Amino acid sequence: MSETYAFLFCLGLGIIGRFLYMGESLLAKRTDILPVTVILDMLVVIVVGGAFTLYVILTGSVLAPYMFAALFGGYYITYKLTARSAIKN
């Protein structure tokens, strides 16, 4: 059962990571300053990576490939659902 919880947590973390990145991108476009963009990108990585690391450490779960697949899968699914289609003229 703990593998199911780990999978669902990583899937949710991927979804949250995508929404954080979308918000960060909007804020970075608004400021249009490179150091702000770099700092916001680093903060998104630290939040998602830190949450993943804390989950693994605090639950004592074994680091497994399905956790990374769920993390990237959650991000990718959300990316596909929120991506704007590019219209070429």
Helices and strands as residue ranges (DSSP letters): H 2-31, H 34-59, H 65-82
